[in-house]
Amino acid sequence: MSADTTTKLVYMANQIAKFFESKPHDEGVAGIASHINDFWEPRMRSKFFEIVDAGGTGLRPLVLEAAANIRRPVAA
């Protein structure tokens, strides 16, 4: 995964989190997961989980918490 792709995905996930941080905590976590599940294609979610599995560097805490509710794509 390129550093540019990683940077973009971290930025996008954090932008989603910034919006949902104004909501009650549980609603924010669910909202982030729902948004990523609904709008990110499997390749994006695969790369997202590469970031999470490597420690989640740069991701906001709410994104890391939401990761448990994001569908992990099935390996091909």
C-alpha positions in Angstrom: 0.0 0.0 0.0 1.4 3.3 -1.0 2.0 6.1 1.6 -0.3 8.3 -0.4 -3.2 5.8 -0.3 -2.6 5.4 3.5 -2.6 9.2 4.0 -5.8 9.6 2.0 -7.7 6.8 3.8 -6.6 8.1 7.2 -7.7 11.6 6.2 -11.1 10.4 4.9 -11.8 8.2 8.0 -10.8 11.1 10.3 -13.1 13.5 8.4 -16.0 11.1 9.0 -15.1 10.9 12.6 -14.9 14.7 13.0 -18.6 14.9 11.9 -19.7 12.2 14.2 -17.8 13.5 17.2 -20.6 16.0 17.7 -23.0 13.1 18.3 -23.4 11.0 21.4 -20.5 8.6 21.7 -22.4 5.4 20.8 -24.2 7.1 17.9 -20.8 8.4 16.6 -19.2 5.0 16.6 -22.2 3.4 14.9 -22.4 6.3 12.4 -18.7 6.0 11.4 -19.0 2.2 10.9 -22.3 2.6 8.9 -20.8 5.2 6.6 -17.7 3.2 5.8 -19.7 0.0 5.4 -22.2 1.8 3.0 -19.8 3.9 1.0 -16.3 2.4 1.0 -15.7 -0.3 -1.6 -14.1 -3.6 -0.4 -10.6 -2.5 -1.6 -10.8 0.7 0.5 -11.9 -1.3 3.5 -9.1 -3.8 3.0 -6.6 -1.0 3.0 -8.3 0.5 6.0 -7.9 -2.7 7.9 -4.2 -2.9 6.9 -3.8 0.5 8.7 -5.8 -0.7 11.7 -4.0 -4.0 11.9 -0.6 -2.1 11.8 -1.6 -0.1 14.8 -4.0 2.5 13.4 -1.4 5.3 13.3 -3.0 8.7 12.6 -6.6 7.5 13.1 -8.8 9.3 15.6 -9.9 7.2 18.6 -13.5 7.1 17.5 -12.5 5.5 14.1 -10.5 2.8 15.9 -13.4 2.1 18.1 -15.7 1.9 15.1 -13.4 -0.6 13.3 -14.9 -3.4 15.3 -18.2 -2.7 13.5 -16.9 -2.3 10.0 -17.2 -5.3 7.7 -13.8 -6.8 6.9 -13.8 -7.8 3.2 -13.3 -11.5 2.5 -9.9 -12.3 1.1 -9.9 -13.3 -2.5 
